[in-house]
Structures are given as C-alpha cells and as structure tokens.
C-alpha cells in the first residue's frame, strides 16, 4: 500500500504502530512530541499532503519542511512518495529527495537518498531511487541515482549504493556489493 492509496491517518497509524502495539489518536499526539522519528515522519506526511494544494499549500509545505529541518535536523522532500510504516529511530541527518520508498522501511541516522546528477529537474522520478518494502538502511548509507533496491534488502552501515540491489539481498561497502545474495528456496 503506497502513500497515494492510503489516507494520512492510516499512514500515521502504521508509523506509530512501530512504537506501540495499539495506535490511537492520543498515542499519536503523545508520540509526536516525545519521539523525534515519528515527529519527522508526521511533519513530512502533512507537508506532502499540503504541497499540491496551490500557493498556500506550497507555502505551508515549505514551512513544515523548514520546521522539520530545524527541530529534527532531517530533510525529507515533500515530493517523496513514502509508504506507511516508515521508521526513523534517529532522524538526525536523514536526507530523502523525491524518491519512492515502500512500506515498513527502517532508515537509521545520516542516510542520504538522492540523485547522482540532476540534468532535467522537471522529471523527478527518473533520477531518484526506488526502495522496496521492508528494507533496512544502515547508518550513514548513501543511495544515489536512478536505481532500485528490492523488497526486504538490507544495506549495511556507511555503504554507498550506486547499482541495483536485488530483493532479499544484503549489501555493504564502498561501492556497495552484494555480500549475501538471496537464498535459494529449500524444497
């Protein structure tokens, strides 16, 4: 389920579900103020909802983006499409451009997801990465370029990913190489 098919409330409930077993509006309000990762994701979600709503919406989205920069020291573009269940345990230093990120992704601190070289800024999706569902991005990971990271992949700390990573694989290093390929199914 992508963010486009889920409502804001459904996405926020799935985001807070990572912190507690029973999400409710009261718990969401509490987590907004005590859990910086949830606050960063909630501010992004509100900004992404506001952005397409004309000039006033773009101004509100820019304000929420700046607020997120100031309070949580992270930069999540309102152009990004992020599925429900995004988990940012430590949002400090996280930079996410106009990438497409699946559901239930964990992103640790100082991760950068962006473009390698932007020559035609009008066509965002063709320059940004696509990250699948249930992916874990280790601390300090850099993912640049128009590439795909498959579902359930794990990217090690401080890896620099410049090529596609298959689903279920583990990648590490500079540049990132697959060190644990997808296991063959046992019969």
N, C-alpha and C positions, 0 to 999 in steps of 0.2 A: 504494500500500500504506500504510494508516494504521497508527498505533502499535498499535491494537487487534488488527489482523490479523498484525502482526509480533511476533516474540519480542524480549525485551530484548536478547539477544545479537545478533540480526540488526540491530536499530536501532543498537546501539553500533558494529557493524562498518561500517555505512553512514555513521555520523557520523565515524569515524576515517578512512574512505576519502577524505574531503576533504583530509586531511593527508598521506596517503601512498598509494601505489599498491597495496600488499598488506597489508591489515589482518590482524593476528594478535593473539592474547591478550597476547603480550609487548609488542607495539607499543601495544596499548590501555592496558596498565598504565603504560608509559612516557609516553604522551601524556596520561594522566590527571594526572600530576604536572608536566609541563612545558608543557602547552598549556591556558591557563585557559578558553578557549572550550569545549574538549572536556570539561574537568572540570565546568563549569557544566551542560552538557547531560547528562553521565553522572549527576550528582547529581540533576537533575530526573527522569531516567528511573527511577532507583532509588526516589525519593520517590513517583512516580506508581504504581509497582508496589506499594509498601508501603501506600499510603493506604487502599485498600478492604479491608484485612485486619484489621478490628476495631480496638479501642482501642490495642493495642500497635503495630499498623501505622500508625495515625494519629499516634501519638507519634513513631515512627521517621521518618515522612514530615515531620513538623514539625521534627525535629532536622536532617534533611538539608536542608530548605528554609532553616533558620537558618544552617547551615554554608555553604550556597551564598551567602547574603546576606553573611556575614562574610568569606569567602575571596575571592569573585569580585565582590562588590558588585552582584549582579544578583538579581532577584526573579522566579522562574518558578513559577507556581502549579502544585501537583500535580493540580489539576483540568483543566489544559490538556491537549488531545489534540494531540500533535505527531508528525508522520510522521518516518520515518528520513531521515538526511542533513541535520539542522539544523546550520547553520554559523554560529557566533558568533566572528568573528575577534577581537573585543574585547568581552567580555561586560559590561564596566563600565557600569552604569546601565540595563541592559536590564530592562524590567518587562513581563511577559506574564501577563495574567489567565487566566481559564478559557476562552480562545479555542481555536479549532480551526485548526491550521496544517498544511499539506500537506507533502509530501516535498521534500527538496532546497531548502530555503528558506535564504537568507542574510540575517541580521539584524546590522546594524552597531551601534555603541555608542549609548547613550542613546535607544533606541527604546522607546516605550510602546504596548502593545496592550491595550486595556481597554474599560470601559463608559463611556458618556456619563452615564447616570443609572441607578442601580440602585434600583428600587422594589420588586421582588419577588425577593429573593436566592435563593429556592428554585429558580427556573427559570434556571439559568446560561446555557445555550446561546442563548436568545433575546435576550440582551443583549450578547453578545460577538461580535467579528468572526470571520469565516471567511476564511482566507487560503489560496489555492490552491497548487499545486505550482510549484516553480522560480521563486519570487518573490524579488525583491531589495528589501529595505527599507533606505534610506539612513540615514545617521547623523542622530539627532535626530528621526526621524519619529514622529508621534503618530497612532495609528489608534484611534478611539473610536466605539462604537456598534455596533448590530446591522447590519453591512454585510458585503459580500463583495468580496474582491479576487481577480480571476480569475487563472488559471494564467499563468505567465511575465510577469506585470506587473512594472514597475519603479517604485518610489516614490522620488522624489528626496529629498535631504537636507533636513531641517527642515520637511518637508511635514506638514500637518495634514489627515488624511483623515477626512471625515465622511459621504461618499457612496460608493456602489459604484464600483469601478474595473473596467472590462471586461478580459477576458483579453488579454494581449499588449500592453496599453497602457502608456504612460509618463505618470506624473502628478507634478506639482510644485506648490508654492505653499501659501499660507495663505489660504483653504482650498484644498486640493489640486484642481487642474483637470487634465484630460487634455490634455497638450500634444502627444503623439504617439499618435494613435489606431492601432488595429490596421490593418496594411497589408492592402489587398485582395489576394487571391491572384492571382498572374500566371499567365495561361494559356499 
